[in-house]
Amino acid sequence: MSASRQGNRRLKNLLIFSCNCLARSRNRWGEYYARCRGRGMPLGKALKAVARKRPKVIYAIMGDKVPYAA
């Protein structure tokens, strides 16, 4: 079973474009991007992986009601 391609295309593009800056930073997002690239993942797939991880982290923070610690 594959993921559906339905969804807000603008939101998806904004997530990916915002990850361009995060991927080049020296925080946990940049480290995650570097690990993805280190495993041989192409540039676009690595950016998409970071973009997919961000909403998961945001949702977990909102569910736990704790401040984000970078």
PDB file of N, CA, C and O in Angstrom:
ATOM      1  N   MET A   1       0.846  -1.182   0.000  1.00  0.00           N
ATOM      2  CA  MET A   1       0.000   0.000   0.000  1.00  0.00           C
ATOM      3  C   MET A   1       0.888   1.241   0.000  1.00  0.00           C
ATOM      4  O   MET A   1       1.786   1.362   0.832  1.00  0.00           O
ATOM      5  N   SER A   2       0.643   2.146  -0.914  1.00  0.00           N
ATOM      6  CA  SER A   2       1.460   3.351  -1.002  1.00  0.00           C
ATOM      7  C   SER A   2       0.692   4.544  -0.449  1.00  0.00           C
ATOM      8  O   SER A   2      -0.531   4.509  -0.317  1.00  0.00           O
ATOM      9  N   ALA A   3       1.426   5.587  -0.134  1.00  0.00           N
ATOM     10  CA  ALA A   3       0.816   6.803   0.384  1.00  0.00           C
ATOM     11  C   ALA A   3       0.027   7.501  -0.718  1.00  0.00           C
ATOM     12  O   ALA A   3       0.411   7.469  -1.887  1.00  0.00           O
ATOM     13  N   SER A   4      -1.071   8.125  -0.334  1.00  0.00           N
ATOM     14  CA  SER A   4      -1.869   8.822  -1.340  1.00  0.00           C
ATOM     15  C   SER A   4      -1.208  10.155  -1.673  1.00  0.00           C
ATOM     16  O   SER A   4      -0.460  10.714  -0.871  1.00  0.00           O
ATOM     17  N   ARG A   5      -1.489  10.632  -2.827  1.00  0.00           N
ATOM     18  CA  ARG A   5      -0.927  11.907  -3.258  1.00  0.00           C
ATOM     19  C   ARG A   5      -1.917  13.045  -3.057  1.00  0.00           C
ATOM     20  O   ARG A   5      -1.718  14.148  -3.566  1.00  0.00           O
ATOM     21  N   GLN A   6      -2.966  12.777  -2.324  1.00  0.00           N
ATOM     22  CA  GLN A   6      -3.945  13.811  -2.046  1.00  0.00           C
ATOM     23  C   GLN A   6      -3.412  14.698  -0.933  1.00  0.00           C
ATOM     24  O   GLN A   6      -2.545  14.292  -0.159  1.00  0.00           O
ATOM     25  N   GLY A   7      -3.930  15.888  -0.863  1.00  0.00           N
ATOM     26  CA  GLY A   7      -3.510  16.808   0.177  1.00  0.00           C
ATOM     27  C   GLY A   7      -3.304  18.195  -0.397  1.00  0.00           C
ATOM     28  O   GLY A   7      -3.441  18.412  -1.601  1.00  0.00           O
ATOM     29  N   ASN A   8      -2.982  19.103   0.454  1.00  0.00           N
ATOM     30  CA  ASN A   8      -2.787  20.485   0.060  1.00  0.00           C
ATOM     31  C   ASN A   8      -1.398  20.637  -0.555  1.00  0.00           C
ATOM     32  O   ASN A   8      -0.390  20.572   0.148  1.00  0.00           O
ATOM     33  N   ARG A   9      -1.354  20.836  -1.842  1.00  0.00           N
ATOM     34  CA  ARG A   9      -0.081  20.936  -2.551  1.00  0.00           C
ATOM     35  C   ARG A   9       0.721  22.157  -2.104  1.00  0.00           C
ATOM     36  O   ARG A   9       1.947  22.098  -2.016  1.00  0.00           O
ATOM     37  N   ARG A  10       0.032  23.255  -1.825  1.00  0.00           N
ATOM     38  CA  ARG A  10       0.730  24.463  -1.358  1.00  0.00           C
ATOM     39  C   ARG A  10       1.408  24.216  -0.022  1.00  0.00           C
ATOM     40  O   ARG A  10       2.557  24.603   0.190  1.00  0.00           O
ATOM     41  N   LEU A  11       0.676  23.564   0.873  1.00  0.00           N
ATOM     42  CA  LEU A  11       1.245  23.277   2.192  1.00  0.00           C
ATOM     43  C   LEU A  11       2.449  22.361   2.064  1.00  0.00           C
ATOM     44  O   LEU A  11       3.460  22.561   2.736  1.00  0.00           O
ATOM     45  N   LYS A  12       2.343  21.355   1.204  1.00  0.00           N
ATOM     46  CA  LYS A  12       3.459  20.441   0.995  1.00  0.00           C
ATOM     47  C   LYS A  12       4.676  21.194   0.470  1.00  0.00           C
ATOM     48  O   LYS A  12       5.791  20.982   0.947  1.00  0.00           O
ATOM     49  N   ASN A  13       4.469  22.062  -0.497  1.00  0.00           N
ATOM     50  CA  ASN A  13       5.581  22.833  -1.054  1.00  0.00           C
ATOM     51  C   ASN A  13       6.186  23.771  -0.020  1.00  0.00           C
ATOM     52  O   ASN A  13       7.406  23.929   0.030  1.00  0.00           O
ATOM     53  N   LEU A  14       5.345  24.401   0.811  1.00  0.00           N
ATOM     54  CA  LEU A  14       5.869  25.280   1.859  1.00  0.00           C
ATOM     55  C   LEU A  14       6.710  24.501   2.864  1.00  0.00           C
ATOM     56  O   LEU A  14       7.749  24.984   3.314  1.00  0.00           O
ATOM     57  N   LEU A  15       6.267  23.307   3.214  1.00  0.00           N
ATOM     58  CA  LEU A  15       7.053  22.485   4.144  1.00  0.00           C
ATOM     59  C   LEU A  15       8.418  22.143   3.545  1.00  0.00           C
ATOM     60  O   LEU A  15       9.439  22.231   4.226  1.00  0.00           O
ATOM     61  N   ILE A  16       8.429  21.755   2.279  1.00  0.00           N
ATOM     62  CA  ILE A  16       9.682  21.372   1.640  1.00  0.00           C
ATOM     63  C   ILE A  16      10.596  22.579   1.474  1.00  0.00           C
ATOM     64  O   ILE A  16      11.796  22.481   1.730  1.00  0.00           O
ATOM     65  N   PHE A  17      10.045  23.722   1.048  1.00  0.00           N
ATOM     66  CA  PHE A  17      10.877  24.917   0.867  1.00  0.00           C
ATOM     67  C   PHE A  17      11.434  25.408   2.197  1.00  0.00           C
ATOM     68  O   PHE A  17      12.576  25.863   2.259  1.00  0.00           O
ATOM     69  N   SER A  18      10.634  25.320   3.267  1.00  0.00           N
ATOM     70  CA  SER A  18      11.138  25.766   4.565  1.00  0.00           C
ATOM     71  C   SER A  18      12.231  24.828   5.079  1.00  0.00           C
ATOM     72  O   SER A  18      13.074  25.231   5.880  1.00  0.00           O
ATOM     73  N   CYS A  19      12.215  23.601   4.625  1.00  0.00           N
ATOM     74  CA  CYS A  19      13.238  22.642   5.053  1.00  0.00           C
ATOM     75  C   CYS A  19      14.583  22.904   4.386  1.00  0.00           C
ATOM     76  O   CYS A  19      15.604  22.393   4.847  1.00  0.00           O
ATOM     77  N   ASN A  20      14.605  23.682   3.319  1.00  0.00           N
ATOM     78  CA  ASN A  20      15.884  24.041   2.699  1.00  0.00           C
ATOM     79  C   ASN A  20      16.785  24.746   3.707  1.00  0.00           C
ATOM     80  O   ASN A  20      17.981  24.465   3.775  1.00  0.00           O
ATOM     81  N   CYS A  21      16.221  25.647   4.478  1.00  0.00           N
ATOM     82  CA  CYS A  21      17.006  26.365   5.489  1.00  0.00           C
ATOM     83  C   CYS A  21      17.360  25.437   6.652  1.00  0.00           C
ATOM     84  O   CYS A  21      18.485  25.453   7.150  1.00  0.00           O
ATOM     85  N   LEU A  22      16.390  24.634   7.077  1.00  0.00           N
ATOM     86  CA  LEU A  22      16.640  23.739   8.201  1.00  0.00           C
ATOM     87  C   LEU A  22      17.709  22.708   7.884  1.00  0.00           C
ATOM     88  O   LEU A  22      18.507  22.345   8.748  1.00  0.00           O
ATOM     89  N   ALA A  23      17.724  22.241   6.655  1.00  0.00           N
ATOM     90  CA  ALA A  23      18.674  21.196   6.273  1.00  0.00           C
ATOM     91  C   ALA A  23      20.114  21.689   6.341  1.00  0.00           C
ATOM     92  O   ALA A  23      21.029  20.892   6.547  1.00  0.00           O
ATOM     93  N   ARG A  24      20.322  22.953   6.176  1.00  0.00           N
ATOM     94  CA  ARG A  24      21.673  23.506   6.182  1.00  0.00           C
ATOM     95  C   ARG A  24      22.064  24.091   7.541  1.00  0.00           C
ATOM     96  O   ARG A  24      23.140  24.669   7.691  1.00  0.00           O
ATOM     97  N   SER A  25      21.184  23.936   8.520  1.00  0.00           N
ATOM     98  CA  SER A  25      21.483  24.459   9.847  1.00  0.00           C
ATOM     99  C   SER A  25      22.277  23.430  10.646  1.00  0.00           C
ATOM    100  O   SER A  25      22.465  22.299  10.200  1.00  0.00           O
ATOM    101  N   ARG A  26      22.732  23.823  11.808  1.00  0.00           N
ATOM    102  CA  ARG A  26      23.532  22.930  12.648  1.00  0.00           C
ATOM    103  C   ARG A  26      22.743  22.500  13.881  1.00  0.00           C
ATOM    104  O   ARG A  26      23.294  22.402  14.977  1.00  0.00           O
ATOM    105  N   ASN A  27      21.457  22.247  13.694  1.00  0.00           N
ATOM    106  CA  ASN A  27      20.641  21.760  14.800  1.00  0.00           C
ATOM    107  C   ASN A  27      20.168  20.347  14.484  1.00  0.00           C
ATOM    108  O   ASN A  27      20.688  19.717  13.563  1.00  0.00           O
ATOM    109  N   ARG A  28      19.196  19.843  15.225  1.00  0.00           N
ATOM    110  CA  ARG A  28      18.781  18.453  15.026  1.00  0.00           C
ATOM    111  C   ARG A  28      18.178  18.215  13.654  1.00  0.00           C
ATOM    112  O   ARG A  28      18.248  17.099  13.138  1.00  0.00           O
ATOM    113  N   TRP A  29      17.581  19.251  13.045  1.00  0.00           N
ATOM    114  CA  TRP A  29      17.023  19.081  11.694  1.00  0.00           C
ATOM    115  C   TRP A  29      18.137  18.919  10.671  1.00  0.00           C
ATOM    116  O   TRP A  29      18.044  18.094   9.763  1.00  0.00           O
ATOM    117  N   GLY A  30      19.179  19.706  10.825  1.00  0.00           N
ATOM    118  CA  GLY A  30      20.319  19.588   9.929  1.00  0.00           C
ATOM    119  C   GLY A  30      21.034  18.256  10.094  1.00  0.00           C
ATOM    120  O   GLY A  30      21.511  17.668   9.123  1.00  0.00           O
ATOM    121  N   GLU A  31      21.101  17.788  11.333  1.00  0.00           N
ATOM    122  CA  GLU A  31      21.732  16.488  11.586  1.00  0.00           C
ATOM    123  C   GLU A  31      20.902  15.357  10.979  1.00  0.00           C
ATOM    124  O   GLU A  31      21.458  14.410  10.421  1.00  0.00           O
ATOM    125  N   TYR A  32      19.579  15.451  11.086  1.00  0.00           N
ATOM    126  CA  TYR A  32      18.716  14.430  10.495  1.00  0.00           C
ATOM    127  C   TYR A  32      18.873  14.417   8.973  1.00  0.00           C
ATOM    128  O   TYR A  32      18.938  13.354   8.355  1.00  0.00           O
ATOM    129  N   TYR A  33      18.934  15.608   8.378  1.00  0.00           N
ATOM    130  CA  TYR A  33      19.139  15.721   6.930  1.00  0.00           C
ATOM    131  C   TYR A  33      20.485  15.097   6.544  1.00  0.00           C
ATOM    132  O   TYR A  33      20.569  14.359   5.563  1.00  0.00           O
ATOM    133  N   ALA A  34      21.529  15.393   7.312  1.00  0.00           N
ATOM    134  CA  ALA A  34      22.857  14.846   7.017  1.00  0.00           C
ATOM    135  C   ALA A  34      22.861  13.322   7.133  1.00  0.00           C
ATOM    136  O   ALA A  34      23.511  12.648   6.334  1.00  0.00           O
ATOM    137  N   ARG A  35      22.147  12.770   8.115  1.00  0.00           N
ATOM    138  CA  ARG A  35      22.060  11.314   8.242  1.00  0.00           C
ATOM    139  C   ARG A  35      21.348  10.692   7.045  1.00  0.00           C
ATOM    140  O   ARG A  35      21.752   9.640   6.549  1.00  0.00           O
ATOM    141  N   CYS A  36      20.290  11.347   6.588  1.00  0.00           N
ATOM    142  CA  CYS A  36      19.570  10.846   5.408  1.00  0.00           C
ATOM    143  C   CYS A  36      20.487  10.855   4.190  1.00  0.00           C
ATOM    144  O   CYS A  36      20.520   9.889   3.428  1.00  0.00           O
ATOM    145  N   ARG A  37      21.221  11.929   4.009  1.00  0.00           N
ATOM    146  CA  ARG A  37      22.144  12.022   2.877  1.00  0.00           C
ATOM    147  C   ARG A  37      23.278  11.018   3.029  1.00  0.00           C
ATOM    148  O   ARG A  37      23.749  10.457   2.040  1.00  0.00           O
ATOM    149  N   GLY A  38      23.716  10.791   4.261  1.00  0.00           N
ATOM    150  CA  GLY A  38      24.781   9.836   4.518  1.00  0.00           C
ATOM    151  C   GLY A  38      24.392   8.404   4.193  1.00  0.00           C
ATOM    152  O   GLY A  38      25.245   7.575   3.878  1.00  0.00           O
ATOM    153  N   ARG A  39      23.095   8.120   4.273  1.00  0.00           N
ATOM    154  CA  ARG A  39      22.611   6.783   3.907  1.00  0.00           C
ATOM    155  C   ARG A  39      22.438   6.634   2.406  1.00  0.00           C
ATOM    156  O   ARG A  39      21.982   5.592   1.935  1.00  0.00           O
ATOM    157  N   GLY A  40      22.801   7.674   1.643  1.00  0.00           N
ATOM    158  CA  GLY A  40      22.719   7.602   0.188  1.00  0.00           C
ATOM    159  C   GLY A  40      21.420   8.130  -0.383  1.00  0.00           C
ATOM    160  O   GLY A  40      21.137   7.911  -1.561  1.00  0.00           O
ATOM    161  N   MET A  41      20.623   8.817   0.415  1.00  0.00           N
ATOM    162  CA  MET A  41      19.358   9.349  -0.053  1.00  0.00           C
ATOM    163  C   MET A  41      19.611  10.570  -0.941  1.00  0.00           C
ATOM    164  O   MET A  41      20.418  11.425  -0.578  1.00  0.00           O
ATOM    165  N   PRO A  42      18.946  10.674  -2.089  1.00  0.00           N
ATOM    166  CA  PRO A  42      19.116  11.862  -2.940  1.00  0.00           C
ATOM    167  C   PRO A  42      18.633  13.136  -2.238  1.00  0.00           C
ATOM    168  O   PRO A  42      17.896  13.077  -1.253  1.00  0.00           O
ATOM    169  N   LEU A  43      19.057  14.268  -2.758  1.00  0.00           N
ATOM    170  CA  LEU A  43      18.748  15.574  -2.159  1.00  0.00           C
ATOM    171  C   LEU A  43      17.258  15.757  -1.945  1.00  0.00           C
ATOM    172  O   LEU A  43      16.831  16.095  -0.841  1.00  0.00           O
ATOM    173  N   GLY A  44      16.458  15.539  -2.982  1.00  0.00           N
ATOM    174  CA  GLY A  44      15.013  15.759  -2.882  1.00  0.00           C
ATOM    175  C   GLY A  44      14.343  14.842  -1.883  1.00  0.00           C
ATOM    176  O   GLY A  44      13.463  15.274  -1.138  1.00  0.00           O
ATOM    177  N   LYS A  45      14.743  13.589  -1.855  1.00  0.00           N
ATOM    178  CA  LYS A  45      14.151  12.645  -0.912  1.00  0.00           C
ATOM    179  C   LYS A  45      14.528  12.988   0.521  1.00  0.00           C
ATOM    180  O   LYS A  45      13.721  12.827   1.437  1.00  0.00           O
ATOM    181  N   ALA A  46      15.753  13.459   0.714  1.00  0.00           N
ATOM    182  CA  ALA A  46      16.180  13.837   2.063  1.00  0.00           C
ATOM    183  C   ALA A  46      15.389  15.051   2.549  1.00  0.00           C
ATOM    184  O   ALA A  46      14.996  15.107   3.714  1.00  0.00           O
ATOM    185  N   LEU A  47      15.154  16.020   1.666  1.00  0.00           N
ATOM    186  CA  LEU A  47      14.349  17.187   2.048  1.00  0.00           C
ATOM    187  C   LEU A  47      12.921  16.765   2.379  1.00  0.00           C
ATOM    188  O   LEU A  47      12.329  17.267   3.334  1.00  0.00           O
ATOM    189  N   LYS A  48      12.376  15.855   1.603  1.00  0.00           N
ATOM    190  CA  LYS A  48      11.017  15.380   1.866  1.00  0.00           C
ATOM    191  C   LYS A  48      10.958  14.626   3.189  1.00  0.00           C
ATOM    192  O   LYS A  48       9.956  14.699   3.901  1.00  0.00           O
ATOM    193  N   ALA A  49      12.013  13.909   3.521  1.00  0.00           N
ATOM    194  CA  ALA A  49      12.046  13.192   4.792  1.00  0.00           C
ATOM    195  C   ALA A  49      12.012  14.178   5.963  1.00  0.00           C
ATOM    196  O   ALA A  49      11.316  13.949   6.952  1.00  0.00           O
ATOM    197  N   VAL A  50      12.764  15.268   5.846  1.00  0.00           N
ATOM    198  CA  VAL A  50      12.753  16.302   6.892  1.00  0.00           C
ATOM    199  C   VAL A  50      11.372  16.949   6.954  1.00  0.00           C
ATOM    200  O   VAL A  50      10.843  17.199   8.037  1.00  0.00           O
ATOM    201  N   ALA A  51      10.790  17.218   5.778  1.00  0.00           N
ATOM    202  CA  ALA A  51       9.473  17.849   5.728  1.00  0.00           C
ATOM    203  C   ALA A  51       8.394  16.943   6.326  1.00  0.00           C
ATOM    204  O   ALA A  51       7.441  17.441   6.925  1.00  0.00           O
ATOM    205  N   ARG A  52       8.525  15.641   6.176  1.00  0.00           N
ATOM    206  CA  ARG A  52       7.554  14.717   6.769  1.00  0.00           C
ATOM    207  C   ARG A  52       7.734  14.607   8.275  1.00  0.00           C
ATOM    208  O   ARG A  52       6.764  14.416   9.009  1.00  0.00           O
ATOM    209  N   LYS A  53       8.968  14.725   8.733  1.00  0.00           N
ATOM    210  CA  LYS A  53       9.241  14.583  10.163  1.00  0.00           C
ATOM    211  C   LYS A  53       8.742  15.795  10.967  1.00  0.00           C
ATOM    212  O   LYS A  53       8.316  15.646  12.112  1.00  0.00           O
ATOM    213  N   ARG A  54       8.793  16.977  10.375  1.00  0.00           N
ATOM    214  CA  ARG A  54       8.392  18.190  11.106  1.00  0.00           C
ATOM    215  C   ARG A  54       6.966  18.136  11.633  1.00  0.00           C
ATOM    216  O   ARG A  54       6.763  18.388  12.821  1.00  0.00           O
ATOM    217  N   PRO A  55       5.954  17.816  10.800  1.00  0.00           N
ATOM    218  CA  PRO A  55       4.587  17.755  11.359  1.00  0.00           C
ATOM    219  C   PRO A  55       4.422  16.678  12.429  1.00  0.00           C
ATOM    220  O   PRO A  55       3.620  16.832  13.349  1.00  0.00           O
ATOM    221  N   LYS A  56       5.178  15.592  12.310  1.00  0.00           N
ATOM    222  CA  LYS A  56       5.109  14.552  13.340  1.00  0.00           C
ATOM    223  C   LYS A  56       5.594  15.083  14.679  1.00  0.00           C
ATOM    224  O   LYS A  56       4.991  14.813  15.718  1.00  0.00           O
ATOM    225  N   VAL A  57       6.683  15.837  14.650  1.00  0.00           N
ATOM    226  CA  VAL A  57       7.229  16.411  15.883  1.00  0.00           C
ATOM    227  C   VAL A  57       6.273  17.460  16.438  1.00  0.00           C
ATOM    228  O   VAL A  57       6.039  17.508  17.645  1.00  0.00           O
ATOM    229  N   ILE A  58       5.722  18.299  15.568  1.00  0.00           N
ATOM    230  CA  ILE A  58       4.781  19.338  16.006  1.00  0.00           C
ATOM    231  C   ILE A  58       3.552  18.701  16.648  1.00  0.00           C
ATOM    232  O   ILE A  58       3.082  19.152  17.693  1.00  0.00           O
ATOM    233  N   TYR A  59       3.036  17.649  16.014  1.00  0.00           N
ATOM    234  CA  TYR A  59       1.857  16.968  16.544  1.00  0.00           C
ATOM    235  C   TYR A  59       2.161  16.338  17.908  1.00  0.00           C
ATOM    236  O   TYR A  59       1.327  16.387  18.812  1.00  0.00           O
ATOM    237  N   ALA A  60       3.332  15.758  18.054  1.00  0.00           N
ATOM    238  CA  ALA A  60       3.713  15.145  19.329  1.00  0.00           C
ATOM    239  C   ALA A  60       3.841  16.202  20.425  1.00  0.00           C
ATOM    240  O   ALA A  60       3.445  15.967  21.567  1.00  0.00           O
ATOM    241  N   ILE A  61       4.393  17.358  20.080  1.00  0.00           N
ATOM    242  CA  ILE A  61       4.534  18.437  21.062  1.00  0.00           C
ATOM    243  C   ILE A  61       3.161  18.928  21.496  1.00  0.00           C
ATOM    244  O   ILE A  61       2.912  19.154  22.680  1.00  0.00           O
ATOM    245  N   MET A  62       2.273  19.091  20.514  1.00  0.00           N
ATOM    246  CA  MET A  62       0.920  19.558  20.848  1.00  0.00           C
ATOM    247  C   MET A  62       0.175  18.529  21.690  1.00  0.00           C
ATOM    248  O   MET A  62      -0.572  18.897  22.597  1.00  0.00           O
ATOM    249  N   GLY A  63       0.369  17.251  21.402  1.00  0.00           N
ATOM    250  CA  GLY A  63      -0.314  16.208  22.155  1.00  0.00           C
ATOM    251  C   GLY A  63       0.193  16.084  23.579  1.00  0.00           C
ATOM    252  O   GLY A  63      -0.588  15.848  24.502  1.00  0.00           O
ATOM    253  N   ASP A  64       1.508  16.242  23.766  1.00  0.00           N
ATOM    254  CA  ASP A  64       2.108  16.125  25.101  1.00  0.00           C
ATOM    255  C   ASP A  64       1.999  17.401  25.907  1.00  0.00           C
ATOM    256  O   ASP A  64       2.138  17.381  27.130  1.00  0.00           O
ATOM    257  N   LYS A  65       1.748  18.526  25.222  1.00  0.00           N
ATOM    258  CA  LYS A  65       1.635  19.842  25.859  1.00  0.00           C
ATOM    259  C   LYS A  65       2.881  20.189  26.657  1.00  0.00           C
ATOM    260  O   LYS A  65       2.802  20.650  27.796  1.00  0.00           O
ATOM    261  N   VAL A  66       4.032  19.959  26.037  1.00  0.00           N
ATOM    262  CA  VAL A  66       5.309  20.331  26.646  1.00  0.00           C
ATOM    263  C   VAL A  66       6.048  21.256  25.697  1.00  0.00           C
ATOM    264  O   VAL A  66       5.856  21.167  24.484  1.00  0.00           O
ATOM    265  N   PRO A  67       6.885  22.139  26.216  1.00  0.00           N
ATOM    266  CA  PRO A  67       7.664  23.027  25.332  1.00  0.00           C
ATOM    267  C   PRO A  67       8.671  22.243  24.512  1.00  0.00           C
ATOM    268  O   PRO A  67       9.182  21.212  24.948  1.00  0.00           O
ATOM    269  N   TYR A  68       8.946  22.740  23.332  1.00  0.00           N
ATOM    270  CA  TYR A  68       9.912  22.102  22.437  1.00  0.00           C
ATOM    271  C   TYR A  68      11.320  22.419  22.916  1.00  0.00           C
ATOM    272  O   TYR A  68      11.654  23.582  23.146  1.00  0.00           O
ATOM    273  N   ALA A  69      12.136  21.403  23.066  1.00  0.00           N
ATOM    274  CA  ALA A  69      13.529  21.576  23.470  1.00  0.00           C
ATOM    275  C   ALA A  69      14.407  21.154  22.315  1.00  0.00           C
ATOM    276  O   ALA A  69      14.486  19.969  21.992  1.00  0.00           O
ATOM    277  N   ALA A  70      15.071  22.115  21.685  1.00  0.00           N
ATOM    278  CA  ALA A  70      15.888  21.833  20.506  1.00  0.00           C
ATOM    279  C   ALA A  70      17.202  21.209  20.860  1.00  0.00           C
ATOM    280  O   ALA A  70      18.003  20.912  19.974  1.00  0.00           O
TER     281      ALA A  70
END
